[in-house]
């Protein structure tokens, strides 16, 4: 579970950075950008992205395109919030 939570923290951090850098289009495309950015394969990331979407941390927008949700923004407000949300 701690490995999954560590990956979820990395994913949400990446989505938070996308949100902060471009608030008009704060999306990451999992197939094109996220795998390369995090150094993980799409097969590893996809179930965790799906879990984050189903648990309302991300909003699904189109085929494999997601935006961080208000819940995801709250969870990533600072490193302590993220660690509390997804402990090791």
LOPA-870678 format. One line per 4 residues: number of its first residue (from 1); their letters; for each residue x, y, z of N, C-alpha, C, O. Coordinates in pm, whole numbers, m for minus. Layout:
N
NUM> a> X,Y,Z,X,Y,Z,X,Y,Z,X,Y,Z  ...
// end
This chain:
88
1> xxxx> 81,m120,0,0,0,0,86,126,0,49,225,m64  197,125,69,280,246,74,338,280,m63,356,397,m95  366,177,m145,416,204,m281,306,270,m364,333,362,m442  182,223,m348,69,285,m419,50,429,m372,29,518,m455
5> xxxx> 56,452,m242,40,588,m191,152,679,m237,128,796,m267  274,628,m243,386,709,m292,363,750,m437,389,864,m474  313,656,m519,284,687,m659,168,786,m670,170,875,m754  68,769,m585,m45,864,m585,2,1004,m547,m44,1103,m605
9> xxxx> 93,1014,m451,147,1145,m414,221,1207,m532,206,1326,m559  302,1126,m603,375,1177,m720,279,1222,m829,299,1326,m892  174,1143,m852,75,1179,m954,5,1310,m919,m5,1399,m1003  m43,1321,m797,m115,1443,m759,m23,1564,m760,m67,1674,m795
13> xxxx> 102,1545,m724,198,1656,m731,215,1702,m875,221,1822,m901  223,1608,m968,236,1643,m1110,112,1718,m1158,124,1816,m1232  m6,1673,m1117,m129,1742,m1156,m137,1880,m1092,m185,1974,m1155  m92,1893,m969,m92,2024,m903,2,2119,m978,m32,2236,m998
17> xxxx> 119,2069,m1019,213,2153,m1094,153,2196,m1227,171,2310,m1270  82,2105,m1294,16,2139,m1421,m89,2247,m1397,m103,2340,m1477  m162,2234,m1288,m265,2333,m1254,m202,2469,m1228,m251,2571,m1278  m95,2472,m1150,m32,2598,m1114,34,2666,m1235,38,2789,m1243
21> xxxx> 86,2586,m1327,158,2644,m1440,66,2694,m1551,106,2780,m1630  m58,2642,m1559,m149,2684,m1666,m292,2665,m1620,m352,2560,m1644  m348,2764,m1555,m482,2749,m1497,m593,2747,m1601,m704,2703,m1571  m565,2792,m1724,m666,2783,m1830,m677,2640,m1884,m787,2595,m1917
25> xxxx> m566,2569,m1894,m564,2431,m1946,m481,2342,m1852,m374,2295,m1892  m528,2319,m1730,m447,2246,m1632,m461,2095,m1642,m493,2027,m1544  m437,2042,m1761,m454,1899,m1785,m320,1832,m1812,m227,1896,m1862  m311,1706,m1779,m199,1621,m1820,m257,1504,m1897,m357,1444,m1855
29> xxxx> m196,1470,m2008,m240,1354,m2086,m154,1237,m2043,m33,1236,m2064  m217,1137,m1983,m141,1030,m1921,m52,956,m2019,60,918,m1984  m98,934,m2141,m16,858,m2236,102,938,m2288,210,883,m2309  84,1067,m2309,190,1147,m2371,289,1205,m2272,409,1203,m2297
33> xxxx> 241,1256,m2160,329,1334,m2073,360,1268,m1940,474,1269,m1896  260,1212,m1877,276,1166,m1740,375,1051,m1727,457,1050,m1635  369,954,m1817,462,840,m1809,606,887,m1819,691,843,m1741  636,973,m1913,772,1024,m1928,814,1111,m1812,928,1104,m1766
37> xxxx> 723,1193,m1764,754,1284,m1654,786,1208,m1525,876,1247,m1451  712,1101,m1500,731,1027,m1375,822,906,m1390,857,841,m1291  860,875,m1512,949,760,m1534,884,626,m1505,952,531,m1466  755,619,m1524,679,495,m1503,604,462,m1632,575,551,m1712
41> xxxx> 574,335,m1651,498,297,m1770,351,333,m1752,301,347,m1641  283,348,m1865,140,377,m1862,66,266,m1788,m30,295,m1716  108,141,m1804,40,28,m1737,48,39,m1585,m42,m7,m1515  155,98,m1534,170,118,m1390,84,236,m1345,20,231,m1240
45> xxxx> 84,342,m1423,14,465,m1384,m138,458,m1400,m211,511,m1317  m185,392,m1504,m328,394,m1536,m419,352,m1420,m518,420,m1394  m388,243,m1349,m479,206,m1238,m480,310,m1126,m584,330,m1062  m368,375,m1102,m362,477,m996,m435,604,m1039,m502,667,m957
49> xxxx> m423,642,m1165,m498,757,m1216,m647,727,m1207,m726,813,m1168  m686,605,m1242,m827,566,m1234,m875,571,m1089,m986,618,m1063  m793,523,m996,m830,526,m854,m848,670,m808,m945,701,m738  m755,759,m846,m765,900,m807,m891,964,m865,m955,1046,m800
53> xxxx> m925,928,m988,m1047,982,m1050,m1171,929,m979,m1263,1006,m950  m1175,801,m950,m1292,741,m885,m1311,793,m743,m1422,795,m691  m1201,835,m681,m1209,887,m545,m1210,1039,m540,m1187,1100,m436  m1237,1101,m655,m1263,1244,m669,m1142,1335,m648,m1158,1453,m616
57> xxxx> m1021,1282,m666,m901,1366,m663,m874,1428,m800,m811,1533,m811  m923,1361,m904,m909,1409,m1041,m1045,1409,m1107,m1134,1332,m1069  m1062,1495,m1208,m1181,1496,m1293,m1141,1441,m1429,m1041,1484,m1486  m1218,1347,m1481,m1196,1294,m1615,m1256,1392,m1714,m1370,1435,m1697
61> xxxx> m1179,1426,m1818,m1226,1522,m1917,m1249,1460,m2055,m1351,1487,m2118  m1158,1379,m2102,m1168,1314,m2233,m1082,1189,m2225,m1035,1154,m2116  m1059,1122,m2335,m983,998,m2333,m846,1018,m2267,m756,1077,m2327  m832,971,m2146,m708,975,m2070,m660,1116,m2037,m542,1136,m2012
65> xxxx> m749,1214,m2037,m712,1350,m1999,m783,1383,m1868,m904,1367,m1856  m707,1428,m1771,m761,1454,m1638,m720,1591,m1589,m617,1645,m1631  m801,1648,m1500,m775,1777,m1435,m786,1753,m1284,m872,1677,m1240  m700,1816,m1207,m707,1800,m1062,m836,1863,m1011,m876,1970,m1058
69> xxxx> m901,1798,m917,m1029,1843,m864,m1008,1931,m740,m895,1940,m691  m1113,1996,m690,m1098,2071,m565,m1047,1983,m450,m966,2029,m369  m1093,1859,m443,m1043,1768,m339,m894,1742,m359,m818,1738,m262  m852,1724,m484,m711,1704,m514,m628,1826,m481,m515,1814,m433
73> xxxx> m682,1945,m507,m612,2069,m473,m594,2081,m322,m487,2121,m275  m699,2047,m247,m687,2053,m101,m582,1954,m51,m503,1986,38  m581,1834,m109,m487,1730,m66,m343,1767,m98,m251,1718,m34  m323,1853,m197,m187,1889,m239,m151,2031,m199,m56,2088,m252
77> xxxx> m226,2089,m106,m200,2227,m64,m56,2243,m16,9,2343,m46  m7,2145,61,134,2143,100,176,1999,123,93,1908,120  303,1978,145,356,1841,157,295,1767,275,274,1646,268  266,1837,384,206,1773,501,65,1723,470,27,1614,511
81> xxxx> m13,1805,398,m149,1763,360,m144,1637,274,m222,1544,293  m52,1635,178,m39,1520,88,4,1395,165,m47,1286,140  96,1411,258,142,1297,340,29,1245,430,18,1124,450  m55,1333,483,m169,1290,563,m271,1215,479,m330,1116,523
85> xxxx> m291,1262,357,m391,1201,269,m345,1063,221,m425,970,210  m215,1049,193,m159,924,142,m35,887,223,77,905,176  m55,834,345,61,802,431,138,681,382,87,596,310  265,677,424,349,559,391,312,441,477,372,334,464
// end
